[in-house]
């Protein structure tokens, strides 16, 4: 590495490797984006447009992180000290797993709303809050409001097929 060391150890080694990982993830996403076929849809944006945008953003951010880590002699940031919140992790993990299991059975919109509600509950528990049944119900409705336009954008605008609840594909 460079001369930015403290007692012979690079001061920002973790930041450097996070940058490398971020850039590599962007490269893998770009590689995957090359496999997406389909013609450009409305406005010239086809199914591969967003993966390419995200891939380029990840590569750019990764390179910026690498440069920042190499230029600064002092540590950029220390790891925060906080207690582990395994209950919160369990709620978020349950949301992800249930989404994967239910998306083809109950449809994209309700399964993503469930993911949102369970994840929000997990984040509230992680922040030492006590979520109520009303807050979980509100989060489910918010999840519906967020996932419905996402479903319609992907299916109608980009022409991608997402799991639907009914044969008409409106849920």
C-alpha positions in Angstrom: 0.0 0.0 0.0 1.1 3.6 0.3 3.0 5.4 3.1 -0.2 6.0 5.1 0.7 3.7 7.9 0.4 3.8 11.6 2.9 1.5 13.3 3.5 -0.3 10.0 -0.2 -1.1 9.4 -2.2 0.8 6.8 -4.5 3.2 8.6 -7.5 2.6 6.3 -7.1 -1.0 5.3 -10.8 -1.8 6.0 -11.9 1.2 3.9 -9.6 0.1 1.1 -11.0 -3.4 1.0 -14.6 -2.2 1.2 -13.9 -0.1 -1.9 -12.4 -3.1 -3.6 -15.4 -5.2 -2.7 -17.8 -2.5 -3.9 -16.0 -2.1 -7.2 -15.9 -5.9 -7.6 -19.6 -6.2 -6.9 -20.3 -3.5 -9.5 -18.2 -5.5 -12.0 -20.1 -8.6 -11.3 -23.4 -6.8 -11.7 -22.1 -5.4 -15.0 -21.2 -8.9 -16.1 -24.7 -10.0 -15.2 -26.2 -7.0 -17.0 -24.6 -8.2 -20.3 -26.8 -11.3 -20.1 -30.1 -9.3 -20.0 -31.7 -9.3 -23.3 -34.7 -7.4 -24.6 -35.3 -4.4 -26.7 -35.4 -0.9 -25.4 -38.9 0.0 -24.2 -40.6 3.4 -23.8 -38.1 6.2 -23.7 -35.2 3.9 -24.7 -34.9 2.2 -21.4 -34.9 -1.5 -21.7 -34.6 -4.2 -19.0 -30.9 -3.9 -18.8 -30.8 -0.1 -18.2 -31.1 -0.1 -14.4 -28.6 -2.9 -13.8 -26.1 -0.9 -15.9 -26.8 2.3 -13.9 -26.3 0.5 -10.6 -23.2 -1.4 -11.8 -21.5 1.8 -12.9 -22.5 3.6 -9.7 -21.0 0.7 -7.6 -17.8 0.7 -9.6 -17.5 4.5 -9.3 -18.2 4.5 -5.6 -15.8 1.6 -5.0 -13.0 3.4 -6.9 -13.7 6.6 -4.9 -13.5 4.6 -1.6 -10.2 3.1 -2.7 -8.8 6.5 -3.6 -10.0 8.0 -0.3 -8.5 5.2 1.8 -5.2 5.5 0.0 -4.9 9.3 0.4 -5.7 9.7 4.1 -2.9 9.0 6.5 -5.2 9.2 9.5 -8.0 6.6 10.0 -11.2 7.7 8.3 -13.5 6.3 10.9 -13.5 3.9 13.8 -16.0 1.1 14.1 -19.0 2.1 16.3 -19.6 0.3 19.5 -23.1 -1.0 19.9 -24.8 -4.1 21.3 -25.9 -6.8 19.0 -29.6 -7.0 18.2 -30.2 -10.6 17.2 -34.0 -10.2 17.6 -34.0 -7.4 15.1 -31.8 -9.5 12.7 -34.3 -12.4 13.1 -37.3 -10.2 12.1 -35.5 -8.8 9.0 -34.3 -12.3 8.0 -37.8 -13.7 8.5 -39.1 -11.0 6.1 -36.5 -11.8 3.5 -37.1 -15.6 3.7 -40.9 -15.2 3.7 -40.7 -12.9 0.7 -38.7 -15.6 -1.2 -41.1 -18.3 -0.2 -44.3 -16.5 -0.8 -43.6 -14.2 -3.8 -44.8 -16.8 -6.4 -47.8 -18.0 -4.2 -49.4 -14.7 -3.1 -47.8 -12.3 -5.6 -45.2 -9.6 -5.7 -47.1 -6.8 -4.1 -48.3 -8.6 -0.9 -45.1 -10.5 -0.4 -43.0 -7.3 -0.7 -45.4 -5.5 1.7 -44.9 -8.3 4.2 -41.2 -8.0 3.7 -41.4 -4.2 4.4 -43.6 -4.7 7.5 -41.4 -7.4 9.1 -38.2 -5.4 8.2 -39.6 -2.2 9.7 -40.5 -4.1 12.9 -36.9 -5.5 13.0 -35.4 -2.0 12.6 -37.7 -0.6 15.3 -36.7 -3.4 17.7 -33.0 -2.7 16.8 -33.6 0.9 17.7 -34.9 -0.2 21.1 -38.5 0.8 20.2 -41.5 -1.4 21.0 -43.5 -1.7 17.8 -47.3 -2.1 18.2 -49.7 -4.1 16.1 -50.9 -0.8 14.7 -47.4 0.1 13.5 -47.0 -3.2 11.8 -50.3 -2.8 10.1 -49.4 0.7 9.0 -46.0 -0.6 7.7 -47.8 -3.3 5.7 -50.0 -0.6 4.1 -46.9 1.5 3.4 -45.3 -1.6 1.8 -48.3 -2.0 -0.4 -48.1 1.6 -1.5 -44.4 1.3 -2.3 -44.5 -2.2 -4.0 -47.5 -1.6 -6.2 -45.9 1.2 -8.3 -42.6 -0.8 -8.4 -44.6 -3.8 -9.8 -46.3 -1.7 -12.4 -43.1 0.1 -13.5 -41.3 -3.2 -14.0 -44.2 -5.0 -15.7 -45.7 -2.2 -17.7 -42.8 0.2 -18.4 -39.9 -2.1 -18.5 -41.7 -5.2 -19.8 -40.3 -7.6 -17.2 -42.4 -10.4 -15.7 -42.8 -10.4 -12.0 -44.9 -12.9 -10.0 -48.5 -11.8 -9.9 -51.4 -12.7 -7.7 -54.0 -12.9 -10.4 -53.8 -14.0 -14.0 -54.4 -10.4 -15.1 -51.2 -9.4 -13.4 -52.6 -6.4 -11.6 -51.5 -7.5 -8.1 
